[in-house]
C-alpha cells in the first residue's frame, strides 16, 4: 500500500473554469479506492467513478487537472498559497505528481 499524501489544492466543481472563476481551497487525499476532497464543498469520489483525468496549462499560466466523473467535473491545482480565491501560486511539480498518481491508479 502506498503512503497517503495530502495535497493543499485550489478547486472548482463545475463544467468550466476561466480567469474569473472563484475557486475554493481544500485538501485532497488520494487512496487506492477514493479521492477525498475536504473543503467548503467536500467531495468523495470512488476511483471507479472517475472517467478521465486531463492535465493542462490554464491560459499558459499554471497546471490544472480536469477530473471528469459520473456526476460532473472538478478542476484541481496543487498550490503553495492563495489570496481571496482569485490568485494562487501553483505548485507545478505537485500538480504533475497528483495527475500522475490519478493516471496510475
C-alpha positions in Angstrom: 0.0 0.0 0.0 1.3 3.4 -1.0 1.8 6.1 1.7 -1.0 8.7 1.6 -0.2 12.3 1.0 -2.4 15.3 1.5 -2.2 18.0 -1.2 -3.3 21.6 -0.5 -5.4 22.5 -3.5 -7.4 25.2 -5.2 -10.5 23.6 -6.7 -13.7 24.3 -8.6 -16.6 21.9 -9.1 -18.4 22.7 -12.3 -18.3 22.3 -16.1 -16.0 25.2 -17.0 -13.3 27.3 -15.4 -11.9 30.6 -16.6 -9.9 33.6 -15.1 -13.0 35.0 -13.4 -13.8 31.7 -11.6 -13.6 32.0 -7.8 -12.1 28.7 -6.5 -12.1 27.2 -3.1 -9.2 26.0 -1.0 -9.1 22.5 0.3 -7.1 19.3 0.8 -7.0 16.2 -1.4 -6.1 12.8 -0.2 -5.8 10.0 -2.8 -6.1 6.4 -1.7 -6.3 3.2 -3.8 -10.1 3.3 -3.6 -11.1 7.0 -3.4 -10.2 10.6 -3.9 -11.3 12.7 -0.8 -11.6 16.5 -1.2 -12.1 18.3 2.1 -13.1 22.0 1.9 -16.1 24.3 1.7 -17.7 21.9 -0.8 -16.4 18.5 0.2 -16.3 15.7 -2.4 -15.8 12.0 -2.1 -15.1 10.2 -5.4 -14.7 6.5 -5.8 -11.8 5.8 -8.1 -14.1 3.5 -10.2 -16.4 6.6 -10.9 -13.6 8.7 -12.4 -14.0 8.6 -16.2 -11.0 10.7 -17.2 -8.2 13.0 -16.0 -6.5 15.6 -18.1 -3.5 17.7 -17.1 -3.4 21.0 -19.0 -2.0 24.6 -18.7 -4.6 27.1 -17.7 -4.2 30.0 -20.0 -0.5 29.3 -20.2 -0.1 30.3 -16.5 -0.2 27.1 -14.4 -1.1 23.5 -14.4 -4.6 22.3 -13.7 -6.2 18.8 -13.6 -9.6 18.3 -15.0 -11.3 15.3 -13.5 -14.5 14.0 -15.2 -16.6 11.7 -13.1 -20.1 10.2 -13.4 -21.9 13.3 -11.9 -19.8 16.2 -13.2 -16.4 17.7 -13.4 -13.9 19.1 -10.9 -10.8 21.2 -11.6 -7.8 20.9 -9.2 -4.4 22.6 -8.9 -2.0 21.9 -6.1 -0.9 25.3 -4.6 1.7 26.8 -2.3 -0.6 29.7 -1.2 -3.7 31.6 -2.4 -5.2 35.1 -2.0 -9.0 35.6 -1.9 -9.8 32.6 -4.1 -8.7 34.5 -7.2 -4.9 34.4 -7.1 -2.8 31.4 -6.2 0.8 30.3 -6.6 0.5 26.9 -8.3 2.9 24.1 -7.3 3.9 23.0 -10.8 5.5 19.8 -9.7 2.9 18.9 -7.1 0.1 19.2 -9.6 2.0 17.0 -12.0 2.6 14.4 -9.2 -1.1 14.3 -8.3 -2.0 13.9 -12.0 0.5 11.1 -12.4 -1.0 9.3 -9.3 -4.5 9.7 -10.7 -3.5 8.2 -14.0 -1.6 5.4 -12.3 -4.5 4.4 -10.1 
